[in-house]
């Protein structure tokens, strides 16, 4: 049997590796104080994060709420949701910044009809599902954009827009703030056209088959870590200002936004 591991791949920019590692060390300490056994000392990082989400040895991770409610439904369950300290966020919620080039003359979403969109991932809420939901009322015969390209990540989507390889993208509000803070040169030629509807922020999650007592201990450890004064610096670097309990039902808005777009005949960003 493989040893338990933890992975916190969301918002783990290279500039934030130290803060993410410090946050994990703090969480791990609180997990041990809650009596959780075999807590790993360090995070596991891998190029194929989705494989880690399906691994039966997973102890704790952070994932996106949209795949959590779709293809990962049989693998993961949410235990807690962060409150993020940035524009586009409210307690337990986040949104996406729909960005365009600063020099582009567009003033509304409708001006982007026939243009090229960059999408970070086909199973992303912030980069795909939220954008699809926002554009759906403007779509005609299931289409709005002239074309769409998968970039492979939010930072790559922003870069594609900056370079003119795409005209628009939806960037997770937390990532947008972190890019402004750590890579201003990557976003200073971009602007926010509008924000998408808010939805539950990215959940911390455990295996769907985790025992109820273990789930409770992990949740309590996360809530304690979010109030630990010794972790204030790394939490600040990661924009985390609080943590709240979460369950699957809290992520129903992800599917509601999907359904609203589908009722309008807009099945994919196109």
SEBA-838106 format. One line per field, with one value per residue: residue number from 1; residue in three letters; x, y, z of N, C-alpha, C, O in turn. Coordinates in steps of 0.001 Angstrom, whole numbers, m for minus. Each point is the difference from the previous one (the first is absolute). Example, Ala and Ser with C-alpha at 12.3 -4.5 7.8 and 13.67 -1.06 7.14 Angstrom:
! residues 2
num	c(1, 2)
residuo	c(Ala, Ser)
n.c1	c(13190, m1386)
n.c2	c(m5690, 1069)
n.c3	c(7800, m1385)
ca.c1	c(m890, 820)
ca.c2	c(1190, 1190)
ca.c3	c(0, 60)
c.c1	c(900, m770)
c.c2	c(1200, 1090)
c.c3	c(0, 730)
o.c1	c(1036, 509)
o.c2	c(m19, 1108)
o.c3	c(665, 169)
//
This chain:
! residues 270
num	c(1, 2, 3, 4, 5, 6, 7, 8, 9, 10, 11, 12, 13, 14, 15, 16, 17, 18, 19, 20, 21, 22, 23, 24, 25, 26, 27, 28, 29, 30, 31, 32, 33, 34, 35, 36, 37, 38, 39, 40, 41, 42, 43, 44, 45, 46, 47, 48, 49, 50, 51, 52, 53, 54, 55, 56, 57, 58, 59, 60, 61, 62, 63, 64, 65, 66, 67, 68, 69, 70, 71, 72, 73, 74, 75, 76, 77, 78, 79, 80, 81, 82, 83, 84, 85, 86, 87, 88, 89, 90, 91, 92, 93, 94, 95, 96, 97, 98, 99, 100, 101, 102, 103, 104, 105, 106, 107, 108, 109, 110, 111, 112, 113, 114, 115, 116, 117, 118, 119, 120, 121, 122, 123, 124, 125, 126, 127, 128, 129, 130, 131, 132, 133, 134, 135, 136, 137, 138, 139, 140, 141, 142, 143, 144, 145, 146, 147, 148, 149, 150, 151, 152, 153, 154, 155, 156, 157, 158, 159, 160, 161, 162, 163, 164, 165, 166, 167, 168, 169, 170, 171, 172, 173, 174, 175, 176, 177, 178, 179, 180, 181, 182, 183, 184, 185, 186, 187, 188, 189, 190, 191, 192, 193, 194, 195, 196, 197, 198, 199, 200, 201, 202, 203, 204, 205, 206, 207, 208, 209, 210, 211, 212, 213, 214, 215, 216, 217, 218, 219, 220, 221, 222, 223, 224, 225, 226, 227, 228, 229, 230, 231, 232, 233, 234, 235, 236, 237, 238, 239, 240, 241, 242, 243, 244, 245, 246, 247, 248, 249, 250, 251, 252, 253, 254, 255, 256, 257, 258, 259, 260, 261, 262, 263, 264, 265, 266, 267, 268, 269, 270)
residuo	c(Unk, Unk, Unk, Unk, Unk, Unk, Unk, Unk, Unk, Unk, Unk, Unk, Unk, Unk, Unk, Unk, Unk, Unk, Unk, Unk, Unk, Unk, Unk, Unk, Unk, Unk, Unk, Unk, Unk, Unk, Unk, Unk, Unk, Unk, Unk, Unk, Unk, Unk, Unk, Unk, Unk, Unk, Unk, Unk, Unk, Unk, Unk, Unk, Unk, Unk, Unk, Unk, Unk, Unk, Unk, Unk, Unk, Unk, Unk, Unk, Unk, Unk, Unk, Unk, Unk, Unk, Unk, Unk, Unk, Unk, Unk, Unk, Unk, Unk, Unk, Unk, Unk, Unk, Unk, Unk, Unk, Unk, Unk, Unk, Unk, Unk, Unk, Unk, Unk, Unk, Unk, Unk, Unk, Unk, Unk, Unk, Unk, Unk, Unk, Unk, Unk, Unk, Unk, Unk, Unk, Unk, Unk, Unk, Unk, Unk, Unk, Unk, Unk, Unk, Unk, Unk, Unk, Unk, Unk, Unk, Unk, Unk, Unk, Unk, Unk, Unk, Unk, Unk, Unk, Unk, Unk, Unk, Unk, Unk, Unk, Unk, Unk, Unk, Unk, Unk, Unk, Unk, Unk, Unk, Unk, Unk, Unk, Unk, Unk, Unk, Unk, Unk, Unk, Unk, Unk, Unk, Unk, Unk, Unk, Unk, Unk, Unk, Unk, Unk, Unk, Unk, Unk, Unk, Unk, Unk, Unk, Unk, Unk, Unk, Unk, Unk, Unk, Unk, Unk, Unk, Unk, Unk, Unk, Unk, Unk, Unk, Unk, Unk, Unk, Unk, Unk, Unk, Unk, Unk, Unk, Unk, Unk, Unk, Unk, Unk, Unk, Unk, Unk, Unk, Unk, Unk, Unk, Unk, Unk, Unk, Unk, Unk, Unk, Unk, Unk, Unk, Unk, Unk, Unk, Unk, Unk, Unk, Unk, Unk, Unk, Unk, Unk, Unk, Unk, Unk, Unk, Unk, Unk, Unk, Unk, Unk, Unk, Unk, Unk, Unk, Unk, Unk, Unk, Unk, Unk, Unk, Unk, Unk, Unk, Unk, Unk, Unk, Unk, Unk, Unk, Unk, Unk, Unk, Unk, Unk, Unk, Unk, Unk, Unk, Unk, Unk, Unk, Unk, Unk, Unk)
n.c1	c(847, m1234, 2108, m729, m1702, 1730, m2111, 1852, m1161, m1708, m79, m34, m760, 801, m1327, m1312, 1620, 1251, m804, 442, 2056, 399, m682, 1325, 1797, m490, m160, 1927, 903, m781, 1123, 2035, 28, m46, 2258, 406, m1082, 1951, 221, m1011, 2005, m97, 258, m2104, 2064, m1835, 1414, 414, m348, m215, 2043, 1011, m687, 1385, 1561, 167, 1784, m1422, 1691, 1711, m2043, 1166, m2178, m127, m736, 1208, 2193, 379, m464, 2162, 1509, m293, m1659, 904, 464, m1295, 1206, m1808, 1916, 1152, m975, 1455, 940, m1101, 2208, m2116, 1274, m1992, 1036, m828, m1050, 2154, 375, m847, 1748, m1441, 2238, m1817, 1475, 633, 96, 1943, 1539, m342, m510, 901, m2127, m31, m1252, m1696, 1012, m746, m1845, m204, m433, 2040, m970, 408, 546, m609, m2203, 560, 1856, 599, 389, 1732, 962, m1018, 361, 1856, 1909, 515, 692, 2183, 1345, m9, 145, 2193, m98, 1549, m2108, m655, m821, 2157, 904, 1602, 890, 559, 829, 695, m715, m1911, m979, m441, 1472, m461, m1448, 638, 1078, m1342, m861, 1096, 68, m1839, 970, m40, m2128, m111, m256, m261, 36, 750, m2042, m502, m990, m2207, m1302, m620, m1689, m2080, m784, m893, m2093, 914, 2046, m414, 295, 2225, 478, 91, m1764, m504, m285, 629, m1687, 1402, m1450, m993, 2097, m1184, 494, 1907, m1201, m463, 1710, m1982, 1382, m386, 1983, 402, 1572, m1983, 468, 161, m1869, m1005, 775, m703, m2001, m277, 622, m1503, m1646, 577, 18, m2109, 138, 837, m52, 54, m2227, 215, 1914, 257, m711, 1342, 1665, m788, 730, 1500, m2172, m446, m968, m615, m1270, 818, m1715, m337, m1060, 1793, 280, m1616, 738, 1350, m852, m24, 1987, 719, m849, 945, 2035, 126, m422, 2002, 95, 85, 245, 201, 1835, m1831)
n.c2	c(m1203, 846, 776, 128, 564, 1424, 693, 1247, m1510, m329, 898, m2020, 2089, 83, 1465, m1612, m268, 1836, 1476, m347, 515, 2172, 672, m478, 1255, 1924, 127, 80, 2067, 1385, m158, 936, 2207, 56, 66, 1958, m1820, m571, 1200, 266, m989, m1639, 2087, m627, m278, 868, m1160, m2053, 2179, 183, 31, 2007, 1326, m741, 1505, m2178, 480, 301, 1435, 868, 917, 626, 274, m992, 2075, 1225, 422, 1840, 1830, 187, 1050, 2034, 216, m888, 2145, 1523, 502, 1205, 1191, 601, 1676, m1, 957, 553, 63, m247, 1274, 958, 1071, m2070, 1015, m690, 2214, m964, 1201, 492, m114, 1274, m1599, 2124, m95, 250, m1195, m1804, m142, m2025, m13, m1318, m832, 1389, 1382, m1215, 1227, m2203, 781, 902, m2027, 1242, m2032, 798, 227, m1876, m439, 1517, 77, m97, m2009, m1448, m1385, 496, m950, m2136, m394, 361, m1684, m1503, 1337, m320, m1723, m561, m671, 909, 1800, m167, m1592, 1555, 796, m2164, 1233, m2039, 1239, m638, 1899, m78, m1101, m2196, m583, m116, m1880, m1739, 69, m757, m2250, 90, m1007, 1687, m677, m2228, 1133, m2203, 2032, m2089, 94, m2143, m1440, 282, m827, m2159, m375, 343, m1741, m1807, 358, 1350, m873, m1360, 1442, 295, m1995, m638, m934, 1148, m1908, m2078, 553, m1686, m1400, 1174, m546, m1894, 1003, 805, m1664, 411, m1115, m1046, m1475, m587, m967, 2175, m1033, m942, m2052, m1642, m939, m1470, m2114, m1331, m987, m1777, m1929, m944, m1220, m2111, m1616, m684, m1575, m1513, 501, m2010, m236, 1204, m533, m1881, 118, 1005, m1267, m1186, 1774, m1308, 178, m1505, m739, m836, m227, m2073, 787, m2212, m481, m284, m2203, m56, 1441, m1362, m1332, 1041, 245, m1746, m417, 1289, m620, m1544, 878, 762, m2029, 828, m1183, 1397, m251, 1207)
n.c3	c(0, m1672, m222, 2117, m1350, m118, m358, m218, m1205, 1421, m2052, m937, 412, m2097, m1070, m870, m1521, m310, m1499, m2175, m754, m459, m2026, m1758, m415, m1054, m2242, m1178, 11, m1584, m1932, m173, m453, m2240, 59, m1045, m711, 995, 1864, m1971, m226, m1540, m789, m458, m843, m946, m1315, 795, m431, m2225, m907, m17, m1685, m1585, 528, m502, m1293, m1705, 411, m1180, m257, m1814, 416, m1996, 407, m1457, m71, 1264, m1218, m565, m1276, 928, m1489, m1863, m520, m1027, 1833, m565, 139, m1840, 1157, m1696, 1801, m1867, 381, m777, m1331, 381, 1697, 265, 1697, 66, m80, m1846, m671, m1625, 19, m293, m574, 388, m2219, 1067, m1123, 1272, m2172, 139, m786, m1825, 1651, 402, 1474, 1754, m310, 397, 2057, 345, 43, 1844, m765, 2006, 397, m1081, 1191, m1524, 2206, 1423, m236, 1407, 1753, 1153, m715, 453, 2109, 287, m601, 1656, 1791, 299, 1439, m1507, 423, 1954, m1047, 569, 1302, m260, 1932, m187, 1694, m635, 1735, 1017, m723, 2213, 1290, 47, 1623, 2169, 581, 503, 2065, 1791, 72, 1294, 1758, 1467, m258, 95, 1925, 338, 971, 232, 961, 457, m1401, m278, 1635, m133, m1426, 761, 1189, m972, m735, 1516, 280, 1745, 1718, 48, m920, 2167, m1055, 1857, m1136, 575, 1373, 442, m992, 1638, 599, 213, 1945, m872, m893, 2166, m922, 254, 923, m2140, m522, m452, 1240, 524, 786, m1530, m789, 1372, 33, m1653, 90, 1334, m989, m1381, 895, 560, m1567, m354, 1599, m1428, 2185, 993, 63, 1890, 1042, 1189, 2139, 1497, 817, 1742, 1177, 1036, m553, m1597, 1897, m1987, 1832, m342, m1234, 68, 1925, 1318, m332, 1563, 1575, 1163, 1623, 1994, 1008, 1197, 2048, 1586, 724, 1611, 2030, 688, 974, 2113, m1888, m1722, 1309, m481)
ca.c1	c(m847, 790, m122, m847, 684, m821, 356, m721, 483, m645, 676, 1375, 950, 1375, 308, m695, 332, 354, m1205, m836, 643, m175, m1420, m176, 627, m935, m1159, 433, 67, m1354, m510, 557, m647, m1345, 115, 83, 1214, 795, m59, 1282, 735, 94, m993, 336, m273, 123, m487, m1359, m739, m1270, 286, 90, m1359, m646, 842, m615, 832, m128, m523, m611, 383, m913, m375, m986, m1336, m716, 288, m445, m1412, m205, 780, 640, m1057, 189, 1331, 275, m1069, 535, m67, 92, 149, 665, m380, 1167, 79, 343, m1127, m728, m302, m791, 225, m280, m338, 941, m523, 1054, 177, 36, 1043, 341, 1155, m306, m123, m1136, m1079, m1254, m555, m954, 206, m561, 993, 947, m570, 865, 1406, 628, 75, 941, m577, 1121, m214, m1389, m773, 176, m1143, 339, 467, m921, m1415, m472, m15, m1122, m1233, m114, m174, m1147, m1128, 366, 321, m965, 192, 1027, 1339, 188, 1352, 389, 782, 487, 1215, 339, 1332, 679, 107, m462, 1087, 213, m1114, 295, 1098, m535, m713, 994, 757, m881, m334, m1423, m530, m711, 103, m536, 1079, m349, 291, 1168, 1158, 165, 634, 1365, 788, 243, 960, 1300, 429, m713, 331, m804, m1407, m182, m610, m1332, m990, m1201, m1188, m1056, 162, m1052, m757, 781, m284, 820, 1443, 591, m86, 921, m781, 555, m586, m1432, m237, 627, m897, m580, 827, 1176, m457, m187, 1306, 666, m703, 345, 1394, 39, m588, 978, 1145, m412, m12, 1294, 756, 1331, m116, m589, 819, m187, m1385, m62, 618, m921, m1253, m1002, m295, m825, m377, m1325, m377, m670, m489, m300, m1143, 435, 541, m1075, m33, 807, m847, m1088, 511, 113, m1344, m543, 591, m515, m1390, 78, 599, 1432, 544, 1439, 524, 236)
ca.c2	c(1203, 1215, 922, 1157, 1188, 1193, 807, 1277, 525, 1238, 1250, m311, 608, m135, 1079, m262, m1333, 82, 266, m1212, m997, 418, m224, m1433, m377, 402, m900, m1325, 39, m45, m1350, m900, 319, m578, m1452, m621, m825, m50, 1273, 233, 1197, 927, m163, m690, 778, m834, 644, m481, 195, m729, m1362, 58, 123, m1314, m968, m415, 370, 1434, 411, 1326, 757, 1063, m220, 929, m464, m551, m1436, m663, m341, m749, m1232, m422, m224, m1317, m73, 1029, 744, 1215, 80, 1394, 992, 1215, 1368, 650, 1441, 627, 479, m1084, m1034, 266, m1152, m1308, 112, 661, 198, 76, 1252, m154, 966, 317, 888, 1375, 832, m447, 984, m605, 589, m943, m1383, m188, 441, m1088, m996, m369, 63, m1244, m125, m965, m742, m683, m1448, m316, m353, 1079, 894, 1411, 301, m488, m43, 1362, 744, m550, 487, 1436, 245, m748, 802, 687, m989, m241, m1344, m695, 573, 1435, 322, m546, m1200, m110, m787, m444, 515, m834, 620, 1386, 905, m167, 686, 1435, 249, m88, 1254, 1074, m109, 77, m1337, m87, 1330, 22, m1190, 151, m327, m134, 1261, m153, m22, 1345, 826, m477, 433, 1432, 195, m638, 100, 1164, 184, m934, 413, 1450, 369, m604, 643, m783, 484, m189, m1159, m1014, m251, m665, m1414, m462, m8, m1326, m721, m1004, m1222, m1293, m1130, m139, m1146, 231, m209, 1243, 538, 605, 1231, 994, 407, 816, 1283, 765, 430, 1120, 1166, 461, 580, 1296, 964, m88, 1249, m308, m244, 1193, 491, m820, 174, 1277, m171, m799, 758, m695, 737, m829, m1306, m381, m1373, m136, m1305, m95, 848, 1385, 181, m121, 1105, m302, m741, 884, 872, m877, m269, 1232, 162, m1059, 321, 1002, m636, 288, m1177, 151, 1307, m49)
ca.c3	c(0, m94, 1128, m289, m492, m147, m1157, m58, m1276, m424, 353, 398, m923, 465, 935, 1256, 496, 1412, 784, m39, 861, 1397, 308, 224, 1271, 1036, m53, 455, 1453, 545, m255, 1017, 1272, m56, 65, m1317, m93, m1241, m718, m682, 395, m1135, m1055, m1241, m1200, m1193, m1215, m221, 1237, 6, 456, 1461, 543, m78, 694, 1272, 1148, 248, 1305, m96, m1184, m398, m1387, m543, 331, m1152, m126, 1225, m166, m1247, m148, 1251, 1008, 613, 603, 996, 668, 627, 1466, 426, m1063, 488, m321, m598, 169, m1273, m791, m650, 981, 1193, 886, m567, m1424, m895, m1346, m1013, m731, m1453, m354, m1386, m49, 402, m1202, m812, 90, 459, 1215, 581, m439, m1344, m981, m240, m904, m1114, 388, 449, 1458, 580, 1127, 646, 83, m337, 1200, 974, 200, m169, m1343, m1023, 363, 303, m1258, m773, 606, m240, m1439, m522, m495, m1241, m1031, m1078, m558, 767, m191, 223, m432, m1294, 278, 1373, 127, 1348, 298, 968, 1318, 41, m370, m1437, m664, 57, m933, m1358, m268, m67, m1247, m1154, m492, 331, 292, 1270, 844, 1353, 935, 1413, 685, 865, m892, m556, 1026, 195, m1153, 164, 1087, m222, m1391, m557, m1409, m785, m48, m50, m1278, m7, 861, 274, m701, 982, 871, m101, 1225, 1037, 252, 1121, m234, m197, 1275, 514, m171, 397, m711, 211, 882, 1307, 1126, 513, 1078, m618, m645, 1054, 506, m1025, m46, 1200, m126, m939, 655, 994, m702, m543, 1097, 682, m191, m523, m1438, m612, m1118, m1204, m439, m689, m1316, m804, m12, 801, 1230, 883, m555, 470, m345, m1296, m419, m1433, m340, m169, m1346, m980, m967, m1182, m935, m395, m1058, m1175, m505, m579, m1329, m881, m347, m1066, m1164, m112, 654, 204, m395, m1446)
c.c1	c(878, m233, m913, 832, m1006, 511, m861, 398, m605, 744, 1450, 981, 1422, 387, m585, 313, 324, m1210, m910, 581, m179, m1440, m243, 615, m923, m1224, 370, 86, m1372, m665, 498, m642, m1434, 21, m6, 1333, 685, m127, 1342, 643, m7, m1083, 552, m391, 238, m558, m1454, m788, m1283, 207, 91, m1391, m733, 744, m624, 826, m112, m607, m759, 509, m869, m271, m970, m1394, m750, 332, m384, m1433, m277, 886, 706, m1007, 175, 1332, 187, m1277, 610, m116, 24, 224, 677, m805, 1258, m111, 438, m1268, m656, m383, m904, 217, m444, m245, 1140, m681, 1169, 15, 32, 907, 160, 1266, m442, m249, m1176, m1173, m1306, m436, m1011, 265, m498, 979, 989, m569, 938, 1487, 473, 136, 1079, m651, 1116, m134, m1468, m844, 162, m1304, 372, 396, m934, m1457, m562, m62, m1166, m1332, m209, m330, m1313, m1158, 272, 229, m1138, 327, 1174, 1392, m10, 1381, 282, 774, 422, 1213, 199, 1436, 801, 162, m434, 1094, 272, m1127, 238, 1108, m484, m751, 1000, 724, m867, m330, m1450, m451, m634, 261, m649, 1046, m542, 434, 1211, 1272, 265, 708, 1452, 900, 294, 1086, 1395, 510, m691, 276, m838, m1432, m188, m573, m1414, m931, m1197, m1181, m1216, 311, m1148, m779, 908, m497, 893, 1484, 540, 96, 1257, m814, 773, m646, m1480, m327, 684, m1039, m446, 859, 1255, m369, m157, 1338, 733, m661, 364, 1433, 125, m568, 952, 1187, m328, m57, 1319, 825, 1378, m12, m532, 787, m227, m1439, m156, 591, m938, m1390, m1111, m240, m886, m274, m1352, m315, m738, m431, m345, m1122, 394, 474, m1033, m50, 849, m847, m1170, 445, 187, m1373, m613, 552, m568, m1444, m70, 680, 1479, 751, 1493, 432, 416, m645)
c.c2	c(1248, 891, 1161, 1185, 1149, 811, 1257, 731, 1334, 1220, m221, 528, m208, 1061, m266, m1368, 24, 217, m1231, m1077, 341, m221, m1488, m445, 372, m890, m1361, m53, m92, m1352, m978, 270, m525, m1529, m704, m714, 173, 1277, 251, 1313, 1060, m315, m835, 901, m895, 751, m376, 85, m802, m1453, m42, 60, m1340, m1077, m386, 338, 1481, 267, 1318, 700, 1235, m176, 1076, m569, m627, m1469, m789, m495, m806, m1250, m470, m348, m1329, m124, 960, 553, 1232, m64, 1440, 892, 1241, 1264, 674, 1519, 647, 450, m1186, m1113, 550, m1198, m1323, m18, 633, 182, 28, 1387, m325, 1105, 157, 857, 1432, 881, m394, 948, m571, 641, m907, m1376, m199, 439, m1103, m1095, m250, 44, m1358, 4, m1008, m609, m799, m1513, m270, m348, 1037, 767, 1422, 354, m414, 146, 1393, 856, m454, 558, 1486, 303, m581, 869, 705, m963, m131, m1337, m709, 568, 1494, 432, m578, m1287, 27, m906, m374, 406, m906, 616, 1452, 973, m62, 649, 1504, 363, m30, 1277, 1146, 10, 86, m1346, m355, 1400, 102, m1299, 323, m518, 2, 1257, m84, m4, 1388, 918, m413, 393, 1495, 267, m488, 113, 1196, 218, m898, 475, 1506, 478, m550, 791, m923, 644, m106, m1243, m965, m77, m706, m1428, m448, m82, m1422, m772, m784, m1287, m1228, m1084, m132, m1141, 153, m180, 1339, 626, 664, 1315, 1105, 514, 909, 1371, 872, 508, 1195, 1269, 570, 684, 1392, 1081, 49, 1251, m251, m216, 1222, 455, m826, 81, 1308, m78, m737, 616, m654, 785, m772, m1316, m366, m1444, m25, m1442, 35, 952, 1457, 284, m216, 1181, m233, m686, 858, 929, m776, m199, 1233, 233, m1022, 263, 1044, m543, 225, m1064, 110, 1391, m75, 1213)
c.c3	c(0, 1217, m379, m485, m88, m1178, m1, m1283, m424, 543, 421, m1049, 515, 1026, 1391, 585, 1491, 882, 38, 896, 1473, 447, 268, 1332, 1156, 49, 562, 1517, 638, m271, 1063, 1360, 57, 30, m1335, m129, m1354, m832, m683, 422, m1091, m1022, m1150, m1168, m1213, m1191, m265, 1302, 63, 417, 1515, 618, 12, 791, 1349, 1231, 350, 1376, m116, m1247, m95, m1480, m448, 244, m1155, m242, 1245, m153, m1260, m3, 1261, 1094, 730, 737, 1183, 620, 663, 1509, 491, m1217, 565, m311, m530, 76, m1307, m716, m709, 935, 1094, 905, m625, m1490, m792, m1355, m968, m622, m1488, m525, m1506, 26, 348, m1221, m883, 234, 547, 1312, 682, m569, m1426, m1090, m361, m904, m1182, 307, 508, 1524, 383, 1233, 642, m34, m247, 1216, 1108, 183, m372, m1420, m1103, 409, 280, m1260, m866, 516, m306, m1458, m530, m485, m1325, m1161, m1013, m645, 673, m117, 307, m475, m1374, 144, 1455, 17, 1457, 290, 929, 1372, m50, m423, m1497, m796, m20, m985, m1440, m375, m149, m1332, m1248, m612, 317, 367, 1374, 747, 1333, 973, 1423, 760, 919, m851, m575, 991, 217, m1170, 77, 1033, m378, m1431, m659, m1478, m888, m177, m185, m1326, m129, 909, 184, m710, 909, 829, m217, 1310, 1012, 216, 1147, m368, m8, 1322, 348, 88, 458, m847, 337, 960, 1363, 1109, 590, 1095, m558, m671, 1040, 515, m1000, m89, 1197, m61, m939, 633, 1049, m669, m526, 1066, 763, m303, m596, m1511, m749, m1230, m1259, m495, m768, m1397, m955, m77, 800, 1293, 968, m707, 588, m397, m1337, m223, m1471, m395, m227, m1423, m1095, m977, m1239, m1070, m464, m1133, m1297, m635, m649, m1400, m973, m401, m1115, m1253, m175, 788, 283, m451, m1465, m664)
o.c1	c(937, m1081, m22, 1130, m1212, 1193, m1224, 708, 566, 332, 600, 746, 197, 780, 385, m645, m463, m112, m570, m735, m261, m251, m717, m614, m138, m420, m754, m391, m182, m801, m759, m271, m546, m1049, m195, 1048, m636, m156, 1032, m685, 43, m549, 1207, m1127, 962, m885, m778, m150, m418, m891, m442, m237, m951, m446, m333, m508, 632, m1034, m1114, 1161, m898, 924, m328, m207, m878, m924, m333, m355, m1135, m365, 425, 384, m355, 317, 689, m1068, 1106, m941, m535, 542, m422, m758, 1030, m1081, 1161, m1104, 678, m645, 30, 595, m1181, m278, 848, m1103, 1147, m1044, 875, m331, m233, 459, m1090, m824, m310, m226, m965, 813, m394, 696, 611, m82, 749, 650, 465, 812, m766, 510, 239, m518, 740, 983, m857, m1227, m221, m706, m670, m297, 96, m761, m1106, m927, m714, m856, m1127, m767, m524, m548, m934, 138, m1171, 1122, 773, 959, m1022, 126, m640, m100, m94, 99, m249, 918, 1225, 530, 32, m257, 326, 230, m202, m68, 437, 109, m124, 259, 519, m591, m557, 820, m202, 224, m136, 403, m571, 1133, 727, 973, 1152, 897, 875, 1166, 1103, 801, 988, 1203, m713, m858, m146, m716, m1135, m458, m611, 454, m236, m335, m788, 919, m1122, 373, 828, m1176, 928, 356, m681, 610, 711, m1137, 1230, m916, m410, m1057, 85, m1151, 751, 124, 429, 742, 412, 173, 622, 688, 277, 286, 761, 555, 110, 468, 863, m89, 131, 352, 530, 1053, m313, m592, m214, m246, m696, m548, m4, m907, m1167, 928, m146, 343, m253, 478, m676, 629, 21, 49, m692, 58, 346, m373, m298, 59, m462, m765, m266, m151, m694, m740, m287, m388, m965, 227, 563, 185, 500, m677, 1019, 82)
o.c2	c(100, m7, 409, 205, m215, m2, m86, 1006, 694, 60, 879, m765, m124, m266, 654, m424, m862, m608, m327, m678, m887, m405, m367, m778, m758, m421, m585, m996, m690, m467, m828, m931, m234, m643, m1214, 579, 334, m66, m26, 985, 1197, m1102, m35, 490, m767, 844, 822, m988, m412, m600, m967, m602, m182, m1145, 886, m89, 454, m565, 122, m149, 202, m200, 903, m1210, m835, m810, m1182, m1061, m412, m1006, m1153, m242, m116, m1059, m337, m16, m75, m582, 299, m428, 503, 50, 8, 569, 374, m422, m919, m962, 1191, m983, m205, m1055, 701, m500, m222, 601, m735, 1184, m928, 387, 439, 914, 701, 446, 749, 262, 256, m153, m745, m474, 125, m1023, 934, m354, m963, 956, m979, 719, m700, m714, 782, 66, m308, 271, 621, 1100, 511, 710, 322, 792, 830, 408, 422, 917, 483, m286, 435, 428, 213, m221, m706, m626, 670, 923, m962, m893, 1029, m941, 814, m422, m66, m646, 625, 915, 1012, 536, 658, 1032, 807, 477, 818, 1060, m8, m68, m939, 878, 1103, m1048, 1166, m1162, 992, 459, 982, 680, 423, 757, 853, 336, 436, 923, 665, m125, m169, 501, 278, m484, 468, 1138, 78, 756, m905, 1157, 942, m755, 412, 630, m833, m306, 721, m506, m942, 483, m500, 14, 1, 273, 223, m7, m964, 413, 975, 1223, 1041, 977, 1137, 1203, 989, 1017, 1190, 1113, 927, 1085, 1216, 1037, 877, 1184, 734, 260, 853, 26, m79, 435, 562, m22, 50, 566, 265, m590, 356, 229, 405, m179, 249, m472, 960, m939, 1062, 610, 722, 1158, m60, m201, 554, 346, m146, 255, 519, 117, m110, 387, 324, m309, 55, 737, m293, 133, m624, 666, m594, 152)
o.c3	c(792, 590, m1161, 444, 20, m302, 102, 53, m845, 1184, 618, m611, 1209, 914, 969, 959, 747, 1065, 1041, 717, 813, 1135, 931, 731, 960, 1078, 777, 609, 1003, 810, 503, 759, 1078, m16, m54, 286, m1000, m1220, 671, 274, 287, m34, m239, m68, m35, 139, m483, 719, 1081, 601, 621, 1047, 760, 63, 787, 1117, 954, 355, 510, m379, 816, m789, 769, m96, 217, m65, m89, 514, m239, 608, 74, 1144, 1173, 541, 963, m611, 536, 541, 1068, m1019, 1041, m968, 675, m149, m163, 344, m459, m416, 310, m443, m279, m569, 552, m217, 388, m254, m458, 60, m774, 1074, m369, 42, m962, 1126, 154, 886, 1138, m1004, m766, m1133, m969, m214, m653, m855, 41, 585, m707, 855, m692, m200, 414, m70, 1171, m971, m825, m464, m1116, m657, m435, m169, m563, m786, m259, m295, m1003, m1064, m673, m1146, 314, m457, m648, 451, m147, m804, m426, m841, 669, m787, 889, m704, m104, 904, m1061, m783, m620, m1084, m1021, m668, m819, m1129, m912, m569, m1116, m1077, m568, 268, 508, m606, 372, m66, 454, m146, 155, 325, m99, m374, 150, 207, m330, m147, 311, m232, m989, m727, m1190, m876, m98, m101, m1066, 859, m801, 254, 94, m317, m296, 990, m370, m195, 366, m1064, 406, 953, m871, 472, 63, m776, 1139, 630, 761, m141, m10, 68, 498, 106, m231, 192, 388, m78, m154, 441, 274, m173, 158, 470, m43, m326, 979, m1151, m711, m637, m1187, m988, m1075, m1206, m1015, m945, m1203, m587, m168, 775, 1153, m1168, 1178, m1032, m371, 487, m623, m1068, m717, m414, m1179, m1156, m1058, m1180, m1132, m931, m1084, m1217, m1011, m905, m1152, m1127, m762, m960, m1055, 1210, 936, m783, m351, m1219)
//
